[in-house]
């Protein structure tokens, strides 16, 4: 069975655990049709337009 030769320091242990804490909020851009915030490269949920064309009919 593998056993560590040296104790893992607190700094090494905590830096490994903090790798998942670097998440950021998604970037939002303005829809050119309705000027609502939307995720880039996705259909606008408010108006249903993508790349200047109506892709989804929104009621």
MDAnalysis code that builds the backbone (N, CA, C; Angstrom):
import MDAnalysis as mda
import numpy as np

u = mda.Universe.empty(177, n_residues=59, atom_resindex=np.repeat(np.arange(59), 3), trajectory=True)
u.add_TopologyAttr("name", ["N", "CA", "C"] * 59)
u.add_TopologyAttr("resid", np.arange(1, 60))
u.add_TopologyAttr("resname", ["UNK", "UNK", "UNK", "UNK", "UNK", "UNK", "UNK", "UNK", "UNK", "UNK", "UNK", "UNK", "UNK", "UNK", "UNK", "UNK", "UNK", "UNK", "UNK", "UNK", "UNK", "UNK", "UNK", "UNK", "UNK", "UNK", "UNK", "UNK", "UNK", "UNK", "UNK", "UNK", "UNK", "UNK", "UNK", "UNK", "UNK", "UNK", "UNK", "UNK", "UNK", "UNK", "UNK", "UNK", "UNK", "UNK", "UNK", "UNK", "UNK", "UNK", "UNK", "UNK", "UNK", "UNK", "UNK", "UNK", "UNK", "UNK", "UNK"])
u.atoms.positions = np.array([
    [0.839, -1.180, 0.000],
    [0.000, 0.000, 0.000],
    [0.891, 1.252, 0.000],
    [0.521, 2.255, -0.771],
    [1.318, 3.472, -0.871],
    [1.097, 4.358, 0.348],
    [2.201, 4.828, 0.922],
    [2.159, 5.692, 2.096],
    [3.005, 6.925, 1.795],
    [2.511, 8.156, 2.087],
    [3.305, 9.346, 1.823],
    [4.553, 9.394, 2.688],
    [5.668, 9.870, 2.094],
    [6.906, 9.983, 2.861],
    [6.905, 11.200, 3.764],
    [6.243, 12.264, 3.326],
    [6.214, 13.495, 4.098],
    [4.762, 13.958, 4.282],
    [4.562, 14.683, 5.364],
    [3.249, 15.254, 5.633],
    [2.972, 16.366, 4.608],
    [1.746, 16.376, 4.090],
    [1.351, 17.438, 3.172],
    [1.105, 18.708, 3.979],
    [1.769, 19.796, 3.580],
    [1.646, 21.047, 4.329],
    [0.244, 21.630, 4.179],
    [-0.088, 22.527, 5.103],
    [-1.401, 23.167, 5.057],
    [-1.561, 24.001, 3.788],
    [-0.482, 24.645, 3.358],
    [-0.549, 25.479, 2.152],
    [-0.806, 24.619, 0.914],
    [-0.114, 23.497, 0.807],
    [-0.311, 22.598, -0.338],
    [-1.722, 22.006, -0.330],
    [-2.171, 21.579, 0.838],
    [-3.501, 21.000, 0.977],
    [-4.578, 22.029, 0.637],
    [-4.466, 23.242, 1.178],
    [-5.497, 24.256, 0.967],
    [-5.490, 24.792, -0.458],
    [-4.316, 24.875, -1.089],
    [-4.281, 25.345, -2.478],
    [-4.913, 24.316, -3.409],
    [-4.789, 23.051, -3.090],
    [-5.444, 22.012, -3.881],
    [-6.963, 22.089, -3.709],
    [-7.415, 22.331, -2.504],
    [-8.849, 22.402, -2.241],
    [-9.479, 23.669, -2.812],
    [-8.702, 24.735, -2.951],
    [-9.259, 25.998, -3.423],
    [-9.347, 26.065, -4.949],
    [-8.918, 25.027, -5.658],
    [-8.945, 25.058, -7.116],
    [-10.361, 25.152, -7.646],
    [-11.340, 24.614, -6.924],
    [-12.730, 24.649, -7.372],
    [-13.438, 25.944, -6.979],
    [-12.804, 26.792, -6.165],
    [-13.441, 28.013, -5.684],
    [-13.217, 29.191, -6.629],
    [-12.578, 28.976, -7.776],
    [-12.248, 30.059, -8.692],
    [-13.317, 30.259, -9.750],
    [-14.541, 29.823, -9.486],
    [-15.615, 29.968, -10.453],
    [-16.034, 31.431, -10.550],
    [-16.365, 31.867, -11.765],
    [-16.777, 33.247, -11.985],
    [-18.189, 33.269, -12.563],
    [-18.820, 34.404, -12.479],
    [-20.155, 34.580, -13.037],
    [-20.071, 34.574, -14.559],
    [-21.115, 34.092, -15.248],
    [-21.062, 34.062, -16.710],
    [-21.107, 35.462, -17.295],
    [-20.442, 35.648, -18.436],
    [-20.454, 36.926, -19.121],
    [-21.799, 37.104, -19.813],
    [-22.386, 38.269, -19.639],
    [-23.649, 38.576, -20.280],
    [-23.417, 39.666, -21.316],
    [-24.130, 39.564, -22.436],
    [-24.059, 40.600, -23.449],
    [-25.476, 41.062, -23.754],
    [-25.573, 42.189, -24.433],
    [-26.875, 42.765, -24.746],
    [-27.385, 42.200, -26.059],
    [-28.640, 41.788, -26.070],
    [-29.261, 41.300, -27.296],
    [-29.431, 42.478, -28.256],
    [-29.006, 42.348, -29.515],
    [-29.143, 43.469, -30.442],
    [-30.591, 43.769, -30.828],
    [-31.512, 42.819, -30.637],
    [-32.904, 43.034, -31.008],
    [-33.699, 43.719, -29.895],
    [-33.676, 43.107, -28.706],
    [-34.529, 43.598, -27.621],
    [-33.740, 44.251, -26.488],
    [-32.421, 44.226, -26.557],
    [-31.517, 44.857, -25.585],
    [-31.643, 44.260, -24.183],
    [-32.025, 43.001, -24.100],
    [-32.053, 42.280, -22.825],
    [-30.710, 41.572, -22.644],
    [-30.262, 41.347, -21.411],
    [-29.016, 40.596, -21.214],
    [-29.201, 39.129, -21.583],
    [-28.197, 38.560, -22.274],
    [-28.260, 37.155, -22.675],
    [-26.861, 36.582, -22.693],
    [-26.779, 35.261, -22.668],
    [-25.493, 34.590, -22.753],
    [-24.996, 34.637, -24.192],
    [-23.690, 34.791, -24.406],
    [-23.185, 34.840, -25.775],
    [-23.335, 33.498, -26.489],
    [-23.553, 33.533, -27.792],
    [-23.690, 32.359, -28.662],
    [-24.892, 31.505, -28.295],
    [-25.961, 32.162, -27.818],
    [-27.192, 31.448, -27.485],
    [-28.386, 32.273, -27.924],
    [-29.513, 31.596, -28.121],
    [-30.743, 32.268, -28.512],
    [-31.223, 33.121, -27.348],
    [-31.697, 34.322, -27.653],
    [-32.229, 35.211, -26.627],
    [-33.541, 34.636, -26.105],
    [-33.655, 34.533, -24.776],
    [-34.871, 33.981, -24.178],
    [-36.023, 34.967, -24.233],
    [-35.718, 36.244, -24.351],
    [-36.775, 37.252, -24.333],
    [-37.460, 37.378, -25.695],
    [-36.670, 37.387, -26.794],
    [-37.270, 37.630, -28.110],
    [-37.120, 36.453, -29.078],
    [-36.242, 35.490, -28.790],
    [-36.095, 34.314, -29.642],
    [-35.221, 34.524, -30.858],
    [-34.453, 35.615, -30.906],
    [-33.591, 35.883, -32.045],
    [-32.182, 35.368, -31.802],
    [-31.514, 34.941, -32.879],
    [-30.102, 34.565, -32.854],
    [-29.503, 34.922, -34.203],
    [-28.424, 35.670, -34.183],
    [-27.706, 36.078, -35.400],
    [-28.620, 36.841, -36.362],
    [-29.517, 37.668, -35.800],
    [-30.386, 38.497, -36.617],
    [-31.597, 37.795, -37.194],
    [-31.784, 36.526, -36.853],
    [-32.927, 35.762, -37.403],
    [-33.766, 35.238, -36.232],
    [-35.081, 35.164, -36.430],
    [-35.949, 34.609, -35.410],
    [-35.871, 33.095, -35.467],
    [-35.377, 32.484, -34.419],
    [-35.160, 31.040, -34.373],
    [-36.273, 30.370, -33.580],
    [-36.694, 30.999, -32.489],
    [-37.711, 30.439, -31.613],
    [-38.842, 31.452, -31.504],
    [-40.067, 30.975, -31.609],
    [-41.223, 31.865, -31.455],
    [-41.508, 31.992, -29.974],
    [-41.410, 33.220, -29.445],
    [-41.647, 33.487, -28.036],
    [-42.984, 34.184, -27.911],
    [-43.789, 33.698, -26.970],
    [-45.126, 34.286, -26.791],
    [-45.117, 35.329, -25.692],
])
